[in-house]
Amino acid sequence: MRANNLHMADIAHMVHQQTDLDAHGREGAVLIAKGDGVHVVDTEGRRYIEAMAGLWCASLGFSEKRLADAAYKQLLALPYYHTFFQKGHEPSVRLAEKLVEMAPGDLSHVMFQCSGSEANDAAIKVIWYYNNLRGKPQKKKLIGRIRGYHGNTVATASLSGQPHMQADFDLPYGDRFLHISNPHYYRFHEAGETEREFSARMAAELEALIEREGADTIAAFFAEPVQGGGGAITPPEGYFDLIQPILKKHDILFVADEVICGFGRTGNLWGCETYGITPDILTCAKQLTAAYQPLSATLISRPIQEALIAGSKKHGSFGHGFTYGGHPVACAVGLETLAIYEERDMVGHVRAVSPAFLDGLAAFRDHPLVGDVRGVGLIAGVELMADKATRTPFAPSRKVGVLVQNKCHEAGLIVRAIGDRIAFTPPLIISEAEIQDMCRRFGQGLDAAWAELGPEARAAAE
């Protein structure tokens, strides 16, 4: 255990999120003290490349002075105000205006919250409200995907296809949450099945679910363009092209969860652009403020906005909101973040360095631990596999993904193990030289894990 007062106080009083709390109680945490560029430094002075941009979000790295200045300037002018009761302030208005200008499809209005979870939770509430107001009160079920991730509230954790987030939390809550298969081609395709054939099978499963449940009971389908919490899983060829007409035919809304993909991560401003998605609702967060302030947005289409107005006439008010939704400091930082993206052509930068990133990771396909590597833009997942030829995974009890994650940490690289899949989403500002360094350290982590697994495990993978 790390032995100083800060670490002992952390163990004594902090409940860490998404953490093995038993291990934390025995080993303590790594506490980060400062950051610069794509690097962070812990309280013991060790320096790391942060290849996850924190939690997929620190797009401009950890030392962007312009964002600190924007926050300070707004704190001096108006440190807080709300958007309830026909009140508001300029930063929220200007940011809503900017997001609508940037948005794909026909999205016309913006609701602000503090996190991606809240953005998706708000989307769920609005969808139910919308269907009540248009005379379809039975149309309430929501379709998510196994290993999909949409948040940690009661509703969004129910919608997410993450078993560890539901076990013993009494989730999913109620009978409104449905799930279809994880469209993870490498792991789940049948022998000889092409990506398009796999996508067609996934689409047929969706159609069968709708038929079984009844289209008149299903309100919306939620999907991340790239499944982040599932392990940075890119969609198979043709997947969204086949899914969208089915939803349209059955009057089912498409909610694009752009919390991770939005603002350049996939090499376009939106993941929707990368994969040809036309959403009815779009949620975003994380890179909206480059993680310098907590802020999220739910963008809705004009027909949904008209339903909100009708509901307000009916009830006297739109009965939804958060105290800190549209916080002026967060919105000011969001506006400055979007200005930096445009001025520095961050999308162009992602496209320029993406080949080095994707090719650098793809080179590890030859490593005995690696079964597959897939990604787009600056998001990628590396699949660890016991037997590549048969796509036989390691037993979960071996925790091989965590072993690789820990060995990378020892090599000065922060990555995230999602099961036996290693996710990478470095800050968008990463350079080719830093990508090379990232890959070098990842190789060290893989080699160290391979050496520690022992002859029996190595033989199983050979």
Legacy VTK file of the C-alpha trace (Angstrom):
# vtk DataFile Version 3.0
C-alpha trace
ASCII
DATASET POLYDATA
POINTS 462 float
0.000 0.000 0.000
1.188 3.528 -0.804
1.995 5.024 2.585
1.296 8.714 3.031
-1.513 10.640 4.665
-3.224 11.537 1.380
-3.443 7.926 0.246
-4.607 6.741 3.672
-7.289 9.454 3.753
-8.383 8.365 0.283
-8.800 4.755 1.413
-10.537 5.820 4.611
-13.124 8.163 3.077
-13.451 8.002 -0.725
-15.732 5.652 -2.642
-14.060 5.325 -6.043
-16.317 4.904 -9.057
-16.118 1.870 -11.371
-13.377 0.459 -9.123
-12.524 -2.872 -7.496
-13.128 -1.507 -4.001
-11.607 -4.540 -2.314
-8.337 -4.085 -4.206
-8.444 -0.357 -3.557
-8.722 -0.958 0.167
-5.617 -3.150 0.071
-3.501 -1.326 -2.495
-4.634 2.281 -2.535
-5.077 4.455 -5.590
-2.834 6.255 -8.034
-3.546 9.917 -7.350
-2.853 12.351 -10.164
-1.333 15.692 -9.188
-0.861 17.602 -12.445
-0.808 17.348 -16.202
0.644 18.925 -19.303
-0.198 18.193 -22.914
-0.960 14.490 -23.275
0.854 13.623 -20.032
-0.194 13.412 -16.390
1.986 13.148 -13.282
1.038 11.346 -10.078
1.665 12.433 -6.502
4.870 10.379 -6.441
6.284 12.175 -9.475
5.741 9.430 -12.053
4.832 10.658 -15.525
2.440 8.896 -17.901
1.089 9.250 -21.421
-2.672 9.465 -20.847
-3.867 7.322 -23.759
-7.486 7.458 -22.558
-7.713 11.269 -22.341
-8.882 10.714 -18.761
-12.293 9.176 -19.395
-12.351 9.656 -23.179
-12.729 13.396 -22.652
-9.569 15.546 -22.222
-9.403 16.272 -25.939
-7.110 19.310 -25.638
-4.862 17.683 -23.059
-4.202 18.802 -19.526
-2.727 22.304 -19.863
-4.858 24.418 -22.207
-4.556 27.924 -20.723
-7.250 29.424 -22.948
-9.878 27.271 -21.274
-8.681 28.235 -17.806
-8.810 31.897 -18.829
-12.331 31.495 -20.256
-13.521 29.978 -16.981
-11.855 32.712 -14.896
-13.288 35.499 -17.021
-16.804 34.088 -16.728
-16.409 33.496 -12.979
-15.689 37.191 -12.557
-18.615 38.308 -14.723
-21.367 35.845 -13.732
-20.223 32.821 -11.696
-23.650 31.161 -11.703
-27.124 31.487 -13.033
-29.845 29.043 -14.052
-32.116 28.584 -17.040
-35.367 27.986 -15.118
-38.504 30.185 -15.199
-37.679 32.067 -18.419
-34.302 33.147 -17.076
-30.967 32.544 -18.758
-27.643 34.069 -19.765
-25.565 34.709 -22.861
-23.059 31.781 -22.653
-25.844 29.173 -22.700
-27.705 30.912 -25.544
-24.574 31.265 -27.677
-23.502 27.679 -27.047
-26.966 26.314 -27.924
-26.896 28.405 -31.102
-23.449 27.060 -31.996
-24.366 23.425 -31.356
-27.458 23.642 -33.567
-25.307 25.209 -36.285
-22.844 22.297 -36.037
-25.361 19.484 -35.586
-26.071 16.772 -38.138
-29.582 16.292 -39.502
-32.557 18.385 -38.442
-31.774 19.114 -34.791
-33.091 22.470 -33.688
-33.019 22.849 -29.887
-30.651 22.085 -27.021
-31.094 21.031 -23.393
-28.045 21.358 -21.127
-27.000 19.042 -18.289
-23.731 18.251 -16.506
-22.859 14.737 -17.721
-23.419 12.269 -20.511
-25.506 10.137 -18.154
-27.840 13.083 -17.536
-27.982 13.889 -21.249
-29.197 10.372 -22.038
-31.495 10.316 -19.019
-33.049 13.560 -20.247
-33.451 12.015 -23.698
-35.347 9.077 -22.172
-37.715 11.378 -20.259
-38.321 13.526 -23.331
-39.041 10.471 -25.497
-41.686 9.223 -23.063
-43.157 12.722 -22.782
-43.187 13.097 -26.576
-45.098 9.873 -27.128
-47.667 10.718 -24.451
-48.294 14.090 -26.067
-48.712 12.663 -29.560
-51.279 10.167 -28.365
-49.098 7.044 -28.250
-48.802 6.364 -24.508
-48.043 2.673 -25.055
-44.942 3.474 -27.141
-42.364 3.503 -24.317
-39.837 0.658 -24.667
-36.219 1.490 -25.420
-33.711 -0.674 -27.276
-30.059 -0.683 -26.289
-27.257 -3.051 -27.226
-25.334 -5.578 -25.165
-22.100 -3.887 -24.050
-23.546 -0.518 -25.022
-22.979 2.259 -22.496
-25.271 5.229 -21.934
-24.722 6.272 -18.334
-25.040 5.548 -14.631
-28.476 6.854 -13.621
-31.194 4.309 -12.850
-32.635 4.696 -16.357
-29.405 4.901 -18.337
-27.768 2.010 -16.473
-30.913 0.004 -17.263
-30.567 0.948 -20.917
-26.840 0.157 -20.984
-25.902 -3.424 -21.746
-23.295 -3.640 -18.973
-24.000 -6.530 -16.554
-21.618 -5.296 -13.834
-23.532 -1.998 -13.683
-26.825 -3.812 -13.101
-25.945 -6.702 -10.782
-27.335 -6.154 -7.261
-28.515 -2.634 -8.186
-31.952 -4.115 -9.049
-31.465 -3.109 -12.667
-32.772 -3.032 -15.324
-35.624 -1.166 -13.664
-39.015 -2.127 -15.046
-39.867 -3.723 -18.374
-39.167 -0.825 -20.725
-35.541 -1.701 -21.484
-34.704 -4.158 -24.275
-31.343 -5.236 -25.651
-30.051 -6.651 -28.905
-26.679 -8.237 -29.629
-23.351 -6.490 -29.454
-22.326 -5.867 -33.107
-18.740 -6.928 -32.401
-17.779 -8.555 -35.691
-14.403 -9.991 -34.701
-15.656 -11.689 -31.554
-19.067 -12.899 -32.752
-19.022 -13.475 -36.514
-19.698 -16.977 -37.770
-17.193 -18.908 -39.864
-17.020 -17.435 -43.360
-19.433 -14.605 -42.527
-18.493 -11.247 -44.068
-18.975 -7.970 -42.211
-21.992 -7.120 -44.365
-23.532 -10.533 -43.748
-22.915 -10.102 -40.031
-24.570 -6.661 -40.156
-27.555 -8.165 -41.965
-27.869 -10.756 -39.191
-27.797 -7.988 -36.576
-30.478 -6.071 -38.489
-32.640 -9.184 -38.765
-32.363 -9.632 -34.984
-33.585 -6.052 -34.484
-36.513 -6.616 -36.848
-37.437 -9.821 -35.010
-37.342 -8.054 -31.631
-39.627 -5.296 -32.910
-42.039 -7.859 -34.325
-42.050 -9.852 -31.093
-42.572 -6.837 -28.800
-44.814 -4.883 -31.143
-43.668 -1.732 -32.922
-46.464 0.200 -31.229
-44.714 -0.390 -27.854
-41.175 0.642 -28.868
-40.174 4.291 -28.639
-36.469 4.553 -29.449
-33.188 2.871 -30.274
-30.007 4.166 -28.603
-26.575 3.596 -30.127
-23.070 4.988 -29.879
-21.473 5.358 -33.329
-18.470 3.546 -31.799
-19.210 1.543 -28.657
-16.939 3.172 -26.087
-17.694 1.406 -22.823
-17.950 -1.864 -24.730
-14.264 -1.612 -25.610
-13.940 0.925 -28.441
-15.833 -1.334 -30.862
-16.317 0.074 -34.361
-19.497 -0.962 -36.211
-19.225 -3.600 -38.932
-19.593 -2.565 -42.550
-23.147 -1.577 -43.458
-24.509 -1.857 -39.917
-26.152 1.549 -39.558
-27.251 1.562 -43.216
-29.351 -1.514 -42.451
-30.552 -0.479 -38.988
-31.930 2.975 -39.828
-34.594 2.000 -42.399
-36.011 -0.556 -39.941
-36.380 2.134 -37.278
-37.937 4.573 -39.724
-40.431 1.968 -40.953
-41.621 1.300 -37.407
-41.714 4.942 -36.198
-38.876 4.346 -33.716
-36.638 7.284 -32.829
-32.864 6.983 -33.292
-30.850 8.477 -30.426
-27.186 8.914 -31.356
-25.087 8.815 -28.200
-22.146 11.011 -29.236
-20.884 11.445 -25.665
-17.542 9.865 -26.626
-17.507 10.230 -30.417
-18.589 13.856 -30.747
-16.242 16.733 -31.664
-13.675 14.989 -33.819
-12.893 11.668 -32.166
-13.759 9.586 -35.259
-12.092 11.905 -37.775
-15.289 13.857 -38.423
-17.028 16.391 -36.233
-19.624 13.752 -35.336
-19.619 9.974 -35.385
-22.940 10.389 -37.205
-21.030 11.841 -40.156
-18.518 8.997 -40.109
-21.224 6.326 -40.262
-24.061 8.050 -42.127
-26.446 8.336 -39.161
-29.375 10.774 -39.193
-30.503 11.048 -35.555
-33.773 12.272 -34.085
-31.939 13.071 -30.846
-28.206 13.498 -30.265
-26.451 13.533 -26.906
-22.949 14.880 -26.339
-20.641 15.722 -23.443
-16.958 14.962 -22.654
-15.135 16.756 -25.503
-17.751 19.544 -25.530
-15.608 21.313 -22.927
-12.475 19.186 -23.396
-13.353 17.995 -19.845
-12.371 21.329 -18.299
-15.923 21.774 -17.005
-18.813 19.308 -16.524
-21.316 19.936 -19.309
-23.522 17.889 -21.609
-26.166 18.607 -24.198
-29.226 16.840 -25.560
-30.120 18.035 -29.050
-33.664 17.391 -30.232
-35.513 17.715 -33.522
-38.205 20.304 -34.193
-41.152 17.848 -33.907
-39.964 16.904 -30.417
-39.557 20.565 -29.456
-43.109 21.223 -30.641
-44.308 18.428 -28.354
-42.499 20.063 -25.418
-44.326 23.308 -26.148
-47.644 21.456 -26.341
-46.914 19.796 -23.019
-46.050 23.122 -21.455
-49.387 24.526 -22.600
-51.136 21.491 -21.134
-49.348 21.480 -17.762
-48.363 25.135 -17.392
-44.644 24.402 -17.538
-42.041 22.029 -18.955
-41.381 20.191 -15.704
-37.756 19.195 -16.215
-34.389 20.718 -15.388
-31.153 20.633 -13.406
-29.741 23.315 -11.094
-26.411 23.375 -12.919
-27.697 22.617 -16.418
-26.308 25.309 -18.714
-23.980 26.671 -16.027
-22.483 29.919 -17.399
-18.877 28.949 -16.603
-19.245 25.544 -18.249
-20.937 27.096 -21.297
-18.208 29.743 -21.613
-15.589 26.986 -21.560
-17.619 25.027 -24.113
-17.713 28.006 -26.474
-13.961 28.486 -26.149
-13.369 24.771 -26.708
-15.363 24.807 -29.941
-13.496 27.949 -31.047
-10.168 26.179 -30.487
-11.332 23.155 -32.461
-12.152 25.392 -35.405
-9.087 27.633 -35.216
-6.655 24.729 -34.930
-8.587 22.453 -37.300
-8.633 19.648 -34.764
-10.664 17.417 -37.070
-7.977 17.875 -39.727
-5.314 17.081 -37.143
-7.100 13.871 -36.134
-7.238 12.801 -39.780
-3.555 13.610 -40.217
-2.301 11.585 -37.234
-4.895 8.802 -37.391
-2.876 6.625 -39.816
0.112 6.645 -37.448
-2.210 5.799 -34.547
-4.127 3.013 -36.283
-1.107 1.543 -38.092
0.989 1.700 -34.925
-1.584 -0.318 -33.000
-2.336 -2.639 -35.934
1.329 -3.710 -35.882
0.561 -5.531 -32.618
-1.684 -8.017 -34.411
1.434 -10.183 -34.630
1.917 -10.169 -30.867
1.016 -13.536 -29.307
-1.483 -11.882 -26.941
-3.356 -9.885 -29.593
-6.198 -11.276 -31.644
-7.461 -8.158 -33.402
-7.084 -4.388 -33.618
-9.808 -2.054 -34.934
-10.386 1.659 -34.774
-11.246 4.891 -36.522
-9.856 8.392 -36.107
-8.306 8.445 -32.627
-10.295 5.661 -30.989
-9.260 2.020 -31.118
-9.602 -1.291 -29.316
-7.029 -4.069 -29.066
-8.541 -7.513 -28.485
-6.558 -9.938 -26.346
-7.086 -13.588 -27.214
-5.856 -16.914 -25.850
-6.113 -18.670 -29.220
-6.257 -16.474 -32.301
-6.977 -19.306 -34.730
-10.196 -20.307 -32.968
-10.955 -16.915 -31.386
-10.901 -18.535 -27.953
-10.728 -15.914 -25.191
-8.899 -16.181 -21.906
-10.969 -17.253 -18.913
-12.347 -14.092 -17.259
-10.820 -15.232 -13.971
-7.361 -14.725 -15.460
-8.028 -10.965 -15.788
-5.553 -10.734 -18.652
-6.861 -7.327 -19.685
-6.191 -5.923 -16.217
-2.728 -7.520 -16.268
-1.898 -5.748 -19.545
-3.363 -2.486 -18.230
-1.173 -2.712 -15.114
1.962 -3.561 -17.057
1.312 -0.584 -19.342
0.971 1.566 -16.237
4.407 0.388 -15.082
5.702 1.392 -18.514
4.312 4.919 -18.079
1.176 4.482 -20.178
-2.435 4.797 -19.023
-4.860 2.646 -21.016
-8.153 1.040 -20.066
-8.938 -2.665 -19.923
-12.585 -3.389 -20.755
-12.650 -7.094 -20.172
-9.848 -8.424 -22.352
-10.014 -5.480 -24.718
-7.619 -2.561 -24.334
-9.124 0.797 -25.285
-7.216 3.822 -26.615
-8.619 7.351 -26.960
-5.699 9.764 -26.515
-6.176 13.534 -26.429
-6.914 14.855 -29.922
-3.789 17.026 -29.740
-1.456 14.015 -29.665
1.452 14.215 -32.129
2.920 11.468 -34.301
6.026 11.395 -32.084
3.833 10.940 -29.008
1.877 8.207 -30.792
5.151 6.388 -31.475
6.062 6.702 -27.794
2.596 5.452 -26.816
2.985 2.386 -29.032
6.474 1.700 -27.713
5.200 1.708 -24.130
2.216 -0.436 -25.101
4.616 -2.994 -26.576
6.518 -3.016 -23.293
3.283 -3.617 -21.405
2.226 -6.467 -23.695
5.628 -8.127 -23.460
5.686 -7.857 -19.668
2.194 -9.355 -19.415
3.140 -12.157 -21.794
6.197 -12.959 -19.695
4.138 -13.048 -16.487
1.346 -15.252 -17.784
3.503 -18.365 -17.556
4.114 -21.337 -19.847
0.597 -22.801 -19.576
-1.163 -19.629 -20.672
1.441 -18.939 -23.333
1.001 -22.441 -24.731
-2.763 -21.889 -24.925
-2.176 -18.795 -27.038
0.437 -20.274 -29.363
LINES 1 463
462 0 1 2 3 4 5 6 7 8 9 10 11 12 13 14 15 16 17 18 19 20 21 22 23 24 25 26 27 28 29 30 31 32 33 34 35 36 37 38 39 40 41 42 43 44 45 46 47 48 49 50 51 52 53 54 55 56 57 58 59 60 61 62 63 64 65 66 67 68 69 70 71 72 73 74 75 76 77 78 79 80 81 82 83 84 85 86 87 88 89 90 91 92 93 94 95 96 97 98 99 100 101 102 103 104 105 106 107 108 109 110 111 112 113 114 115 116 117 118 119 120 121 122 123 124 125 126 127 128 129 130 131 132 133 134 135 136 137 138 139 140 141 142 143 144 145 146 147 148 149 150 151 152 153 154 155 156 157 158 159 160 161 162 163 164 165 166 167 168 169 170 171 172 173 174 175 176 177 178 179 180 181 182 183 184 185 186 187 188 189 190 191 192 193 194 195 196 197 198 199 200 201 202 203 204 205 206 207 208 209 210 211 212 213 214 215 216 217 218 219 220 221 222 223 224 225 226 227 228 229 230 231 232 233 234 235 236 237 238 239 240 241 242 243 244 245 246 247 248 249 250 251 252 253 254 255 256 257 258 259 260 261 262 263 264 265 266 267 268 269 270 271 272 273 274 275 276 277 278 279 280 281 282 283 284 285 286 287 288 289 290 291 292 293 294 295 296 297 298 299 300 301 302 303 304 305 306 307 308 309 310 311 312 313 314 315 316 317 318 319 320 321 322 323 324 325 326 327 328 329 330 331 332 333 334 335 336 337 338 339 340 341 342 343 344 345 346 347 348 349 350 351 352 353 354 355 356 357 358 359 360 361 362 363 364 365 366 367 368 369 370 371 372 373 374 375 376 377 378 379 380 381 382 383 384 385 386 387 388 389 390 391 392 393 394 395 396 397 398 399 400 401 402 403 404 405 406 407 408 409 410 411 412 413 414 415 416 417 418 419 420 421 422 423 424 425 426 427 428 429 430 431 432 433 434 435 436 437 438 439 440 441 442 443 444 445 446 447 448 449 450 451 452 453 454 455 456 457 458 459 460 461
